Amino acid sequence: MEGLQGDTATLSKRFDELSHYDVKGETRVHFGINSASLSQQAKSDLGALATNAANTEGYLIQVAGYADSSGSAAWNEELSDRRAQAVVNYFRQVCYVPLSRVLAPAGMGVSQPAASNETAKGRQENRRVEVKILVSRGLSEGNASTAALQ
């Protein structure tokens, strides 16, 4: 009976953790002023991340685009969306990442700046897309538990 209660508690914990994720890899790619075009460096970084993701069981990819503070709020929202979509398109068309593995891309506009928008260098840092490989904590811990039982 004790073993069954322990198994039930373990399963319950795993189900709770399915909505919590561990970051297994990440990269940040930058863009030119008013641009949503990927540089060669960005393509290289995204290719490496896609390879890492393909070797990670149960992965999902999170994509969030950002803009600097130049331009209107509406323009920055649209531009950050286009940047995020450019990354997703590259994953899909060049890296062959299944679309089911990519969470809905998010254009975040000027929210969450990585640096101050008061300097050119800061604005350059803010023209970015952040990409993360996520694995459900319940899945990650479940694999560790399964391995321990074998």
N, C-alpha and C positions, 0 to 999 in steps of 0.2 A: 504494500500500500504506500509506504514511504517513497519507494522508487517511482511509482506512478505520479504521486504529488510533485516530486522533484521534476519529472519530465514535463508535467503540465505547466509548472512554473517557468521552466526553461522555454517552452513553446510560447507561452504568453509574453515573456520578455522579448523573444525574437520578433513576434508580430508587432509589438510596440515599437521596436527599433527599425522596422521596415521603412518608416517615414523619416528616419534620421540617417544622415549620410556622412561617410568619411571621404575626405579629399585624397585621392590616390595619385594625382598629378595635376599640374596647372601650368598655364603660360599666359602671357599678356602680349598682345600684338598692338603695334601703334600705327597710326594713319597720318597722312599729310592733312594740311588745312583743307576743309571742305571736301575731303575725299573719303570714299569707301572702297578704294582699290587696295588690294593686298600687295605688299612689297615682297621681294624675293626672300628676305629674312623672315617675314611673317609666314610665308608659305612653307619654308623650311621648319620653322618652329611648330606650325600646325601639323605638318606631316609627322614629325617626331612624336607629338602628343597623340595623334591618331594611332601610330604604331604601338605606343605604350598602352593606349586604351584597348586595342585589339587583343593584347596579352593579359587583360584584366577581366576576370570572370564577373559577369553581371553589371558591367559598367553603364553609366549614363553620362552624357556630356552636357554641361551647363554653359550657356553662352550669354554674356551680358555686354552690350555695347554702350559706350560713353562718348561724350563730346566735351570740348572746352566751352568756356562761357561766351566766346564770340558768337554773334548772331542771335536771332530771336529764340525764345523758348521753343516755339513750334518747329523752327528749322533744326535746332539741336536734337529735338525728339526724333524727327524724321531721319536725320543723319545718323544718330546712334542706332536706330532700327536698321538702316541700310548697312551699317558696319557689321552688326551682329548677323544679318542675313548673308553678307558676303562670306563670313566665316563658315556658316552652315552650308552654303553652296559649295565652298571649297572642300569641306569634309565629305559631302555627298558625291560630288562630281569627280574629284581627283583622288581622294583618300578612300572612297567607297565605304564610308561609315554608313551603316543602315540608318535611315531617318528615324526609325523607332528607338534608336539609342540616343537621340539628341532631344533634350528638353526644349520646349518652345523658347526660341531666342527672345531676349528682352532688350529693348532700347531704353536705356536709363536716362538719356539726356545729359544734363549737367550734374545730376545727383551723385553723391559719393565721389567727389574729386580725389584723385590720387596725389595731387599737388596743388599749390596755389595757382589760381588763374591770373595772378598779378604779374607774372613773368612769362616770357616766351618759352622758357624751359618747362615751367609748370604747365602751361597750356599744351605743350607737346606731350607731356606725360598723361594728360587728361584725354587726349584723342586716342582712345584705346578700346580693345575688346578683351575682356577677361574670360578665359576658358578653363573649366575645371573638369577633371574626371572624377565622378562620384560613384561610390559603391554603397549600397544600403548597409548600415551597420549590422542589421539583423542577418543579412547574407554573409557579410564578412565574418562575424562571430560564429555563424552557423557552420561555415567551412572549417573554422578552427575547432569547433566542438566535434564535428564529424571526424576530422583527422585524429583528434585525441581518442575517440572511441575505437578507431581501427587498430 
